[in-house]
Amino acid sequence: MERAKSGGLPNLPLQAVQISEAAIHAIVKHSLPEPSGNNIVIQPEEFAAFNNRIYAISCGQPPKKYILKVNGQHFDGVKAENEVGCLLLNETYCPSVPVPRVVAWSTGGRVVSRRHKDGTIIKKIVQELDVGVPGWILMTRVAGKPLDITKLTPAQKTSIIDQLVRITLCWRRNIPWSVWAGDIRFEPHHSKYSRYRPATRTSLPNLSIYGLQGMGKGRAPPMGTMLSYWQLNLRCLTDELESEQVLVPNREPLSSILHDCIENVLPRLSILKQNQTHEFVFTHADFGPHNVLVSDYYPSIITAVLDFEFCGFFPTWSQFFAYVTNDVLLNEEGNQNPDWPPDMYTKYVQSLAQQGVATPYGHEATREWKELANLMKMEMNIAPRWMMGAQKVEREALDKARTAVEVAVDRLRSLSQEDSRRP
């Protein structure tokens, strides 16, 4: 689950994304349970962001602080709805995990949604909003500063790891798992998608799990096995490879081998060929230091976990994408910039394994690890997130991505043949 990176591109998601002050006033006015009057202070772009336009808002007496998160271009309203669903799951099942509280949201246009106290979703039309307004979320602003891992003492590192472990344990133990993989949507009971719900009873009516937002398959068939998840994931990325102009140099050499790999190699992999139902778990797809806020005082306390826009229900090891890919890439490709220092992240994964959470720790030499590592390398390099929407990408970067995919496919093909020869 690769995080989007800008790379200095001229066509970033935030370009051409603006929302008027009048629209912000209308959103606040119709979102808060009590009228806020005209006492609204807006501070645009206070925080660095890549996929969203961020506004800091204060209103009322005494002033209350909020964040308005507006979708960048290239994203539809599904992204906002998915993040809302993730935040509401945290609020319902993991109240001890510090996350922003959802006030209201919109998938775009004039429709504003709020959650009633009984859990149902209330929608209303706000005529003051333009039909072209993108998806957005109004949420409470949480205190804290971004975690700077370069300034942590050994004792602080241990404290942060312990807190990260407690947060992840809460997600794994308390949030209901799902027999379906994908993103979170709110579907009416009569919708054909309403049957794709978490297997365990949820107190969030209309919550459904399906699709992969941002990958052209928002209404994709349900994914109920590891094989169907990875086939759809790689098909979506291959579709992007075949449609994005900036990826044309990689299209011809990769397209045919990817289609063959998806159809003929993946079903033979040991971790995928068991075409059985699977427990997909709530996963924060970008659980890096940039999405963790901490207190100003010592010892550092995690005050918030942010950015749930690409979270959802995914295979158990997806949460530890960084552990698998950093371990492989650090050794083979000299990548020296993992989000977490290797010693910190290894301790985090090891501690979770000791608590009974399914992690890749201790599986480094297994076939399962090798297969997953190469699947993830394909996921990262077929249509790299940071290249999407770019007008131009250096040929060296394209060549590096293409080579990584070709090597991964070759290794997966070899592993699948080894599996077929096993008694």
N, C-alpha and C positions, 0 to 999 in steps of 0.2 A: 504494500500500500504506500506507494511513493508520494511524498508531499510535493506539492507544486512549488517550483522555484522559478524566480524571474529570469535570471541569466541576462539581465539588461535588455530584454526584448522590447521592440517598439510597439507591439500590439498587446499590451497587458490587459488582464481582465478588468482593471479599474478604469481604463481609458473609455471616455464617452459615457461613463456612469455617473450621473449626478441626480440629486433629488432636491427639489426646491424647498426653501424655508417654509413656504406655505403648506407644502405637502407634509413636512415634518410636524408642523403645528397640528395639522389635521389628524395625523397618525397618533400623536400624543393625546389629543383631545378625545378621540374616540376609542382609545385603548385603555386608559386608566379608569378604574372604577369610580373615581371621584373627579369632577371637573378640575382642570389645572389652571383655567383662566389664561391670561396672557403672560404670566410670569414664567416663561420658558427661555432658558439659555442654551444655545446650541454651539458646540465647539467641534467643527468638522476636522476629520483626519487627525485626531489626537494620537491615535495608535497606528503603528506600521501594520499594513495588511497587504496581502497579494490578491486574494480571491474576492474581497469584499470592500465596500466603502463603509467606514466606521465613523459614527457621530456620537460624541459624548453629550448627554442632555441632562440638565437639572431643571426641576420645576417644583412649584408648591412652596408652602411655608410651614415648617422649616423645609429647606430644599431637599428633595430626594433625587438620587442620581440614577441614570439609566444609560444604556448603550443601545443605539439603533444600528443594526447590522444589515446592510443593503447588498444584495447579490451583485457581483461583478458580471460583466458580459461573458458569454459562453455558458452561463448557468441558467436553468429555468427554475421555476418555483419549487420543484421537488427538493432542491438542496435545502431551502429554508424549512420545508415540512419535515425532512429527515432530521435536521438538527433539533427542531422543536420536539419531535418524538423522543430523541435520545435524552434531551434535558428533562422531559416529563418522566421518563423511566427512572432517571437518577432521583428526581424529586420524590417519586412514589416508593421506590424500593431501596434507595441508598441515600436517605436524607443526611447521613453523616459525611457524604462526599461533597465538598464545597464546589458548587457550580452556580452559574447565574440562574435566576428564576425567570421563566418565561412570563411576560406580561401579555403580549399579543403578537400575531404574525400574519403574513399574507403570502400567498404563492404568486402574487402579482395582480396588478389592476386595482379595482375598487373594493374587493372583498377583504374584509378584516376579520380574523378569527381570534376568539378567546376561549379559554377553558373555563367552564362553569365549575362551581365547587363540587358538583356531583360527578365530575369527570367528563361530561359530555362537551362537545365542541359547539360553540355559539358563533354563528357567522352573521355579519351585517354588511350592507352596502354603504360605502362612504363616498358621497357624490363629489366631495371636494378633491378627491384623489383622481389623478389622470389614469386613463386605462393603460398607459404605457409604463406606469410605475413598476419596477422589478420586484421580485420577491424580497421580503425583509423580515427581521425579527426585532421586536422591542423587548429588552431584557433588563434585569437589574444590573447595576454596576457593582462589581465586587472589589474589595480593597486588595492591595498588594502590588508588588513590583515583579517584573519578569525574572525568572530564575537565571542567575548568572553562574554557571557551573565553574567558571574559571576562578571565582573568588571563594569557593567553598573550602573550608578546612576539612581534614579527615573526619573529625567528629560530625561536622555538618553534613558531609556526604552520607555518613551512616544514618543520620537522622532523616535525611530526605529519602533515602532508599526505604527505610522502615515505613515512612508515610506512603510512598508509592505502592509498596506491597499491600498495606492495609486497604488502600483505595481499590486496587485490582482485585483483592480477595472479596471485597464487597460486591463488585460487579459480577464476579464469577459465582458467588454463593447466593446472592439475593435477587438478581435480575433474572426472570424466567428465560430459559433457553428456548430455542426454536428449532423445529424440524425443517425450516426453510432458511435459506441464506439470502441476504440482500439488505436493502434499505427499508426505512420505516415510512409508512404512509398512513393516512387516516381515510379509511374507506367506509362508506355507508353499508349497512347490513345487507342490502339487496345487491351490492356490487359482486361481480364474479370473483373479484380479488379478495373479498372479505373473509374467505375461508383460509387464507394464508396467514394465520395468527400464531403467536408463540404457543408452544405445546402446553405450557403451564398456564393456569388461569391468570389473566392480567386485569388489573383494575382500570385500564385505559380503554374505554369502548372504542371500537372502530379501528384499533391499531392493527395494521397488517404488515407483512414482511414480503417484499418481492422486488425484483429489478436491481439494476446497477446504475444509479443516477450519475450523470456526467459522462456516461460511456455509450450513449446512443441507444440504450436498451431499457428505458424506463418502464416499458410495459412488456418486458421479456418474460418468457415462460418461467415458472417457479423452479428454483434450484433446491432440490431435496437431497442431493448426494454430493460428495466431494468431486466426483467426475463431472456432474452437470455444472457445478460452480466454476471449476477451472476451465471447462470448455466454453462456457458463456463468457467468462472473463477474458480469455484469450481471443475469442471470436470478436468481441467488442473492440479490443485493441487492434486486431487485424483490420477491422472495418475502418478504424481511424487511420491506420497506416495507408489504406487504399483510398482514402478520401482527402487527407490533409495535404495541401500543396507542398508544404515545406518538407514533407517526408518522401517526395517523389524519388530521390536518388536511392532510397532503401526499398522502394516498393517492389520492383521487379526481382531483385535477388532474394527477398524474404517471403513474399506473398505465397508462393507455391509450397515452400517448405513448411510454412506455418499451417496452412490448410491440411497438409498431410500429417503433420505432428498432432494437430488437434483431433483429427478423425481416427488416426491409426496408431499413434504412439501413446497418447494419454490413456486410452482404455487398458493398455498393457502395463502401466506403472503399478507397482505394488500398493502405493497409498491411495490409488484411484480406482483400481480394477474391481475392488469390492463394491459393487454398485448397490449399496445398502443405505438406508436412511442414516442420517448423521445428526448429532447435536451441534447446532451452530450457536455460538455464544456472543453476548454483547461485547463489542470490540471497539476500543478507541484507536482509530486508524492512524493517528498522528500524535502519539503520546510522548512528545519530546519536550525538552526544557523550555522552548519558546511558547508552549501552551500550558505552562505551570507558573502560577503567581505565588510569591512567598511574602511573608511579613518583613517589615523593616527591622524588627528587633531580633535579638539573639535569645534562644536558638531559633533558626528559621522555621516557621510553620507554613505549610502549604495552605494558602488562603483560597485558591481556586484552580480548577482544571477547566481549560477553555477549548473551544474549537471542535465541536462535535459534528461538523457539517458532513464529513465523510465517514462517520461511524455507522455502525449497524450490527447485523448478526452475521458472523463470518466463522470459518474454521478455527479451531482452538488455537492453532499456532500463529494465526494472523496478527494477534496482538504483539507478537515477538518478532515481527518482520525485521526490525533493526538488528536483533541478535543473530538471526540466520544470515542475512545479507552482509552485515558488517564483518562477521567472522569469516565469511567466504571471500568477500571483496577485499578486505584488508590484507589478506594473505596473498591473493592472486593478482590484484590489480593496484595495490598500493594506495587504496583510499584511506586518507588520514583524517577525514572530517566526519566521523559519525556524530549524530546528535548527542548521544551520551558517551562519556569516556568508557572504553571497553571494560575497565575494572568495575565501574559503577553499575553498568548495565548487566554484566555477568552476575554480579551479586544480587541484583534485583530478580533476575530470572531464576537463579539458584534458590533464593529464599522462597519464591513462589512454588517451585518444585518441591521443596521440603514441606510446604504446607498442603501438598496434595493437588496443586493445580497442574493441569497438563501443559507442559512447556517443552521446548526442544532441548532443555538442559539435560546433559547425560546421553543424548542421542547423536552426538556430533559425528560418530564414525559409522552410523547406520545408513542403510539404503534409503530409509525414509527421509533422513536429513538431506542426503545428496539429491534426491528427487525434488524435494520441496525447495531447496536452495536454487536449483536450476529453473524451476517453474517461476520463482520469484524474480530471478534475473531476467527471464523473458518478460514478465509483467513490467519490470522497470524500464526495459529498453525497446520494446516493439514500437511504442508511441509515447516517448517520454513526456510527462506532464509539462515540463518547463518549455518544451518546444511547441506546444499547441498554440495556435494563433499567431505564431511568429511569422514575420515576413521573410526572414532569412536566418539560417543556422549555419555555423561554420562546418565545412565538409569533414573536418577532423572529428567533430562531435558526432556527426551522422555515421561516420565510419566506425567509430568506437561502439556506438549503440548497435549497429548491424553485426559487428563481430561478436559482441556479447550474446546476441540472440542466436547466431549460427553455432557458437560454441555450446550454448545451453541446449539447443535442439540436438546436436550431435551426442552430447552426454546423456540426454534423456533417451535417445534412441538406443544407445549402448546399454543403458540400465534396463530398458524394457526387454531387450534381447536376452540379457542375463536372467531376468525374471522368467521368460518363456522357457529357458533351459532348465530351470529348477524343478526338481521332482515334485 
